[in-house]
Amino acid sequence: VAEDQGLSPTMVSEVLGISRSLVVHRMEIGDLPFRTVGTHRIVRLKDVLELKHQLDIRQKALDALAEVTEDLIANHVD
């Protein structure tokens, strides 16, 4: 699959595991570049994979924070 391949918002939602409406929101706020072909929004696979990478990094940081918080509660609260 070529990184320049165009994906529809529905296809992007399947790749990212989020709703189509959230994909469109990310497009509208500039998190996910797209081009318009007629009335259709098209996103490059390369841009989808970059956003997925960023979301994965953010999720790992949140998971680590949750783990530290749980440890603090379990071991340091009187």
Helices and strands as residue ranges (DSSP letters): E 6-7, H 9-16, H 20-28, E 35-37, E 40-44, H 45-76
